[in-house]
């Protein structure tokens, strides 16, 4: 991930943030400007450039929104290499892992252009504005919402469903999206137990909901479904093993498994998924989780409908 202090990149990454009791606490995103029709950052096709990584679920949210909102020709993307180095997220000089806009070799070089000088974690996704030469946002939830302002594709945020979407978003973020990390990065048994029990209680609740409705909020795919999918896509190939989220697998939930495969079959979604890269990322060398850096061959999971 990497860390920058007052615009200077620190090669030594201090590792995941934990609090008293060994619980993982995610650092807040600090750059949060907004795209709006009458604002400084207008929703103009060709103006914005997205920095992402295939194995990052938070970046995956924005890649899904870009596809489902039909913005592939309006917003360009640079993909970082699947495994970070001591320079954090890095890019090749050319090819599929290069940056065609700024030509940077590492993500910290993008953050170094920010004014005032940036201090904080160096995360993806990052939405870059070509016109002003600065980062619009490094908060995935905001970027997803902002992409909706381009007025294309499906409506992920229908006004009449706002309260239900927000309720699911809050639950899914704490217990599922971030819940797998709270389990995987826990430093005590108590912190792990709390996180993993909450995670599977929430998956059980979602399983029950999907026994009654096609999507989380009735019969319409919304932002709540989009936010849940990146965690589901990584669950059996990564979180179940690497993060010890192993009470049940995704395939053990009939409704959730069918739901996840329906999303995967939606136009363009499968092109945002790479299970092999997920395993490379989550089984990368780690003193705490995988000291030898050995990547498992399985599991073999068939996502076709």
C-alpha angles and dihedrals in degrees: 000000000000135000134243126197120195091340095311121115117231113213093201109075111207091212130230118348115246133179134210108307094035097273119150113240118193116225114242121250108252107193108071115157118147139230111229134158094245098031136092090270107052123192096254120159113240094021101095133063124197124213111205144157124219094226097047112097092201091056088044089064091061094044089054092050091049090055099040092046091049095240100135092114094040101051123040122212136212116197119209120221113276094246124050122228130202084284091061117230107011139189136211123239090247142356133050094331097048131105110238095186110048097009093223123169094209137021092241087069088063092050089047089066092060119109128239092040112270127241119184147055119334103230139163139262101062122173110208125198113216093195100056096026096232144101114273095193145340094194111104096203091054093046092052091051093045093052087062089065089073087075098227136124124359126352105251093177110045109185095229093056098046099112094049093046092051091049092053092043092055094047095044094048096053101035104030116015093039094019093076089054092047087057097041097046097039113131097198136046091240094054091047094047092050094049098044094046091050090048095054094041087057093046088052089052091049090048089055092047092052089054087066105033135032093230132020092266105038123280099338129084108234142170089279091064091045092054093049098049100071091059092047091050091056098037106094097031097045123001096046090060111017095042098034092241088146110133087105137351126237089249088059090068109076097196097039092047093051090045093051092050091049089056092045088054094053113111111281097000097103088056089063093055129081115169094185091057090048090058091047090054102042094042095046115130112293128165090216104038111018113007095174094046093225113165115215121231095222169107102058106207125178110218096179118114 
